[in-house]
Amino acid sequence: MKVSGVQGAVWAALALCGGTASAAEVNVSGFGTAGIAFTDTDDAEFVRSSQPVGADSSGDVGVDSIAGIQATTRLTDRVSGTVQVLVRRLYDPGFELDVPMAFIKVDLNEGFAVRIGRVPAPLFLVSDFRQVGYANTWIRPPIEVYGQAPLDSVDGLDVLYTGAAGPVSLNGQAFYGKTDLDLSTSDASVRKFWGVNLNASMGPVTLRAGRAQSRLSLDSAPANSLLAGLRQAGFTALANELSPIDRESTFTAFGALLDWNNLIVQAEATKSTSDSFIPDTSGRYGLVGYRMGELTPFVIYAEREVDSARTSNVVPQVGPLIPLALGVNALIAGAQQDTSSVGVRWDAADSVAVKFQYDYIDPEGAGLLANASTGFNESVNVFSLAVDVVF
């Protein structure tokens, strides 16, 4: 776990306030999910986002299990500090300690507030609570959409707005900062990371629109080797075009939620672009659920498509150039898949929910599955059980 300079400054500020902590109001809350997932194959593994390992026919508890605690200290009437700590599988095979939030918040007036430190990355409809299983109908967010931008936080600052326009409640957010990801097969550096989003709610309906942009650099040994081979073979222009160093990346998202009486309808549509070998993709999902007392059955459909070119004819597939040509096509091909899901949530007790979810995954090749065997190209059934709690 790396601690940025901004985050370190926030923790230092909280520590300096320790002398007054006994007199200050401190609110502590927690949440957790104990989950297990099985599939019907040993030739590929089902994962969340950037997890390096996942579930096969033997079952796995690391895909969905998570434990978190959050503490907020009111330092003055206008200033507070918040830290959230999670234990989960992220970029390593085992469970690891993660700090997705650590910030100081200053309430400027009734409508505006500023947070500085490690703040949530507001890229999705449920970004603020997507790790809190109890707050969601599903067991996990659809990877076809939420896997497009596996970012929970930004080291920097954001400005929050709360207001109204007649009967419509408005919530806006603008952020700027950076983040670093130590992925299992590569390292990602996100700089000049900024974005804006706006939520509008009226009665049971919430609409959301957001846009984010950054300069992305990716350090991947396989990609580096391929690009070096292209330059050595004289395809310098193509190598430069595919280079993932300091390239513009954008993410656009629209979401909608209807929570009316017993009916829940939720949907998002997203688009991710990059000026490098990372494919441009579109993702979308729709969820429909219906509360029947303590039970809420639901269905979900999600899909991801690659929008950019998936093959290149710059390197001819002849003689000794064949491996380079195939490598380029593999690099830019991207992953496509769709998933149909059905599940049920049982609110077993106050602050406790038990969920079962079945997913039918139809990938192109390995799709978004991990550690697939050579030539894998088949559908996968996933069976998941989870218990969510908040306290």
C-alpha positions in Angstrom: 0.0 0.0 0.0 1.5 3.3 -1.1 0.8 6.6 0.8 0.9 9.6 -1.4 2.2 13.0 -0.2 -1.4 14.4 -0.2 -2.7 11.4 1.8 0.2 11.6 4.2 -0.6 15.3 4.8 -4.2 14.4 5.6 -3.1 11.7 8.1 -0.7 14.2 9.7 -3.5 16.7 10.1 -5.7 14.1 11.7 -2.8 13.1 14.0 -2.2 16.7 15.0 -5.9 17.0 15.9 -5.5 13.9 18.2 -5.1 16.1 21.2 -8.7 17.4 20.7 -10.1 14.1 19.5 -11.5 13.2 22.9 -13.6 16.4 22.8 -14.6 16.0 19.2 -17.4 13.9 17.8 -16.1 10.7 16.3 -18.5 8.5 14.2 -17.3 5.0 13.4 -19.2 2.6 11.0 -18.4 -0.6 9.3 -19.5 -3.0 6.6 -18.6 -6.4 5.3 -19.4 -9.2 2.9 -18.7 -12.9 3.3 -19.1 -14.4 -0.1 -18.3 -17.5 -2.1 -18.5 -18.1 -5.9 -18.3 -21.3 -8.0 -18.1 -21.8 -11.7 -18.6 -24.8 -13.9 -15.1 -24.8 -15.4 -11.5 -25.1 -14.4 -10.2 -23.6 -17.7 -10.8 -20.0 -16.7 -11.4 -18.0 -13.5 -14.2 -15.5 -12.7 -12.9 -12.3 -11.2 -13.9 -8.8 -10.3 -12.2 -6.0 -12.3 -8.4 -6.3 -11.9 -8.2 -9.3 -9.6 -5.4 -11.6 -10.7 -7.1 -14.8 -9.5 -10.7 -15.8 -9.0 -13.3 -18.6 -8.9 -13.4 -21.9 -10.7 -15.3 -25.1 -10.0 -13.5 -25.4 -6.6 -15.0 -22.2 -5.4 -13.4 -19.0 -4.1 -14.1 -16.7 -1.2 -11.8 -13.9 -2.4 -13.9 -12.6 -5.3 -16.6 -10.9 -3.2 -15.5 -11.0 0.4 -14.6 -7.6 1.9 -14.4 -5.9 5.3 -14.4 -2.2 5.8 -14.4 0.4 8.6 -14.8 4.2 8.3 -14.2 6.9 10.9 -15.2 10.5 10.7 -14.0 13.1 13.2 -15.7 16.5 13.5 -12.8 18.9 14.1 -14.7 22.2 14.0 -18.2 23.3 13.0 -17.0 23.4 9.4 -14.0 21.0 9.3 -14.1 17.2 9.5 -11.7 14.3 8.7 -12.6 10.9 7.3 -10.6 7.7 6.8 -11.8 4.4 5.4 -9.9 1.2 5.6 -10.7 -2.0 3.6 -9.5 -5.6 3.6 -10.1 -7.2 0.2 -8.6 -8.9 -2.8 -7.5 -6.1 -5.1 -4.4 -6.6 -7.3 -2.7 -9.5 -5.4 -4.0 -13.1 -5.0 -4.5 -12.7 -1.3 -6.3 -10.2 0.8 -4.7 -6.9 1.3 -5.1 -3.7 3.3 -6.4 -0.8 1.2 -7.2 2.9 2.1 -9.6 4.2 -0.5 -10.5 7.3 1.5 -8.5 9.7 3.7 -9.5 13.3 3.4 -10.2 16.6 5.2 -13.6 18.2 4.4 -14.3 21.9 4.7 -17.9 23.0 4.5 -17.8 26.4 2.8 -21.5 27.3 3.1 -24.8 25.5 2.8 -24.2 24.6 -0.9 -20.5 24.0 -1.3 -17.8 21.9 0.4 -14.2 21.0 -0.4 -12.4 17.8 0.3 -8.6 17.3 0.1 -6.7 14.1 0.3 -7.7 10.7 -1.1 -11.3 11.2 -2.2 -13.7 8.8 -4.0 -13.5 8.7 -7.8 -17.0 9.6 -8.8 -17.1 7.6 -12.1 -20.3 5.6 -11.7 -23.8 5.8 -10.4 -22.9 3.9 -7.2 -19.3 4.9 -6.9 -19.6 6.1 -3.3 -21.0 2.8 -2.0 -20.2 0.2 -4.6 -18.0 -1.7 -2.1 -20.9 -1.7 0.5 -22.7 -4.9 -0.5 -25.7 -4.2 1.8 -26.4 -0.9 0.0 -26.8 -2.6 -3.4 -29.3 -5.1 -4.8 -26.7 -7.2 -6.6 -23.8 -9.1 -5.1 -21.3 -7.2 -7.3 -21.3 -4.5 -9.9 -21.3 -5.8 -13.5 -17.7 -6.1 -14.6 -18.7 -5.2 -18.1 -19.2 -1.6 -17.0 -17.4 -1.2 -13.7 -14.3 -3.0 -14.9 -13.8 -0.3 -17.6 -12.4 2.0 -14.9 -11.2 0.1 -11.9 -10.5 3.2 -9.8 -11.9 3.8 -6.4 -10.1 7.0 -5.5 -8.2 10.1 -6.5 -5.3 11.7 -4.6 -6.1 15.4 -4.9 -9.3 17.4 -4.1 -12.9 17.7 -5.1 -15.6 20.4 -4.8 -19.1 19.2 -3.8 -22.3 21.1 -4.5 -25.8 20.5 -3.1 -28.8 22.5 -4.2 -32.2 22.4 -5.8 -34.0 23.7 -8.8 -37.7 23.8 -7.8 -38.7 20.2 -7.0 -35.4 18.8 -8.4 -32.6 18.0 -5.9 -29.1 18.6 -7.4 -25.7 17.1 -6.4 -22.6 18.1 -8.3 -18.9 17.2 -8.0 -15.7 18.3 -9.7 -12.4 16.7 -8.9 -8.7 16.9 -9.9 -5.7 14.8 -8.9 -3.8 11.7 -9.7 -3.7 8.0 -8.8 -1.4 5.0 -9.2 -2.3 1.3 -9.7 0.0 -1.6 -9.0 -1.7 -4.2 -11.1 -0.7 -7.8 -11.2 0.8 -7.6 -14.7 1.5 -3.9 -15.1 1.7 -0.6 -13.3 -0.6 2.3 -14.2 0.0 6.0 -13.6 -3.0 8.4 -14.0 -2.0 12.1 -14.1 -4.0 15.3 -14.7 -7.0 13.3 -13.7 -10.1 15.5 -13.6 -13.8 15.2 -14.0 -17.3 16.5 -13.3 -20.6 14.9 -12.7 -24.2 15.9 -11.8 -27.0 14.0 -10.2 -30.6 15.2 -10.4 -33.3 13.6 -8.3 -37.1 14.1 -8.2 -39.2 11.8 -6.2 -38.2 8.2 -7.0 -36.1 9.1 -10.1 -32.4 9.9 -10.1 -30.4 10.8 -13.3 -26.7 11.1 -13.5 -24.1 12.2 -16.1 -20.4 12.3 -15.7 -17.2 12.9 -17.6 -13.5 12.2 -16.6 -10.3 12.8 -18.5 -6.6 12.0 -17.7 -3.1 11.4 -19.0 -2.5 7.6 -18.6 0.8 5.8 -18.6 0.9 2.0 -18.5 4.1 0.0 -17.8 3.5 -3.6 -19.0 6.4 -6.0 -19.7 4.6 -7.9 -22.5 3.5 -4.7 -24.2 7.0 -3.1 -23.8 8.6 -6.2 -25.4 6.2 -6.1 -28.4 6.7 -2.4 -29.0 10.5 -2.8 -28.8 10.2 -5.6 -31.4 8.1 -3.3 -33.7 10.7 -0.5 -33.5 13.5 -3.0 -34.2 11.7 -4.3 -37.2 11.3 -0.8 -38.6 7.6 -0.2 -37.6 8.4 2.9 -35.5 5.3 4.8 -36.4 3.0 2.0 -35.4 5.0 1.5 -32.1 4.6 5.2 -31.3 0.9 5.1 -32.1 0.3 2.1 -29.8 2.6 3.5 -27.0 0.7 3.7 -23.7 2.9 6.5 -22.2 1.3 9.8 -21.3 -1.8 9.3 -23.5 -5.1 11.0 -23.2 -7.8 8.8 -21.7 -11.5 9.7 -21.3 -14.5 8.1 -19.5 -18.1 9.1 -20.0 -21.0 7.7 -18.1 -24.8 8.1 -17.9 -27.0 6.5 -15.2 -30.6 6.3 -14.1 -32.3 4.9 -11.0 -36.0 4.4 -10.4 -36.9 3.3 -6.8 -40.7 3.5 -6.8 -42.8 1.6 -4.2 -41.6 -2.0 -4.6 -40.0 -1.5 -8.1 -36.2 -1.0 -8.6 -34.9 -0.2 -12.1 -31.3 0.8 -12.5 -29.2 1.3 -15.6 -25.9 2.8 -16.8 -24.2 3.3 -20.1 -20.4 4.1 -20.3 -17.7 4.7 -22.9 -13.9 4.5 -22.3 -11.4 5.8 -24.8 -7.5 5.9 -24.9 -5.0 7.2 -27.5 -2.9 4.0 -27.2 -3.2 0.3 -27.7 -5.8 0.1 -24.9 -9.1 -0.5 -26.8 -12.0 2.0 -26.8 -15.0 0.2 -25.2 -18.7 0.7 -24.5 -20.4 -0.9 -21.6 -24.0 -1.0 -20.4 -26.3 -2.8 -18.0 -29.8 -2.8 -16.8 -31.2 -4.2 -13.5 -34.8 -4.8 -12.6 -35.9 -5.8 -9.1 -39.1 -6.1 -7.2 -39.5 -6.1 -3.4 -41.8 -8.8 -2.0 -41.6 -8.3 1.7 -38.2 -9.4 2.8 -37.3 -10.9 -0.6 -36.2 -8.9 -3.6 -35.7 -11.0 -6.8 -33.8 -9.3 -9.5 -32.5 -9.7 -13.1 -29.5 -8.1 -14.7 -28.2 -7.9 -18.3 -24.7 -6.4 -19.0 -22.5 -6.2 -22.0 -19.2 -4.7 -23.1 -18.2 -4.1 -26.7 -14.9 -3.0 -28.3 -15.4 0.2 -30.4 -11.9 0.7 -31.8 -10.2 -1.3 -34.6 -9.4 -4.9 -33.4 -6.9 -5.8 -36.2 -4.1 -4.1 -38.0 -2.6 -4.8 -41.4 0.4 -2.5 -40.9 2.7 -5.5 -40.2 2.2 -8.1 -42.9 1.6 -11.7 -41.8 4.4 -13.2 -43.8 7.6 -15.0 -42.8 9.4 -13.9 -39.7 6.9 -11.0 -39.2 4.0 -13.3 -38.4 4.7 -13.3 -34.6 4.8 -9.5 -34.6 1.6 -9.2 -36.6 -0.2 -11.6 -34.4 1.1 -9.9 -31.3 -0.2 -6.5 -32.5 -3.6 -8.0 -33.2 -3.7 -9.7 -29.8 -2.7 -6.4 -28.1 -5.5 -4.3 -29.6 -8.2 -6.9 -29.7 -9.7 -6.1 -26.4 -12.3 -8.1 -24.5 -16.0 -8.5 -25.3 -18.6 -10.4 -23.3 -22.2 -10.2 -22.1 -23.7 -11.6 -18.9 -27.3 -12.5 -18.0 -28.0 -12.7 -14.3 -30.8 -13.6 -11.9 -30.7 -13.4 -8.2 -32.6 -12.8 -5.0 -31.9 -10.6 -1.9 -33.2 -11.7 1.5 -33.2 -9.0 4.2 -32.8 -11.6 6.9 -32.5 -9.1 9.8 -31.8 -5.5 10.6 -28.5 -4.6 8.8 -28.1 -8.1 7.4 -28.8 -9.2 3.8 -28.3 -12.7 2.3 -28.0 -12.9 -1.5 -27.9 -15.6 -4.2 -26.9 -14.7 -7.8 -26.5 -16.8 -10.9 -24.6 -15.4 -13.9 -24.5 -16.8 -17.4 -21.4 -15.4 -19.0 -21.1 -15.5 -22.8 -17.5 -14.2 -23.6 -15.8 -13.8 -26.9 -12.8 -16.0 -26.4 -11.8 -15.6 -22.7 -13.6 -12.2 -22.5 -13.1 -10.7 -19.1 -12.2 -14.0 -17.4 -8.8 -14.5 -15.9 -6.1 -17.2 -16.4 -7.9 -18.9 -19.3 -6.4 -21.9 -21.0 -5.1 -21.6 -24.5 -8.0 -21.5 -27.0 -10.7 -21.0 -24.4 -14.0 -20.1 -26.0 -17.0 -21.2 -24.1 -19.8 -19.9 -21.9 -19.4 -20.0 -18.1 -22.0 -20.4 -15.3 -21.3 -18.7 -12.0 -23.1 -19.4 -8.7 -22.6 -17.0 -5.9 -23.8 -16.7 -2.3 -23.0 -13.6 -0.1 -24.0 -12.3 3.3 -23.8 -8.5 3.7 -23.7 -6.6 7.0 -23.5 -3.0 8.1 -22.8 -1.8 11.6 
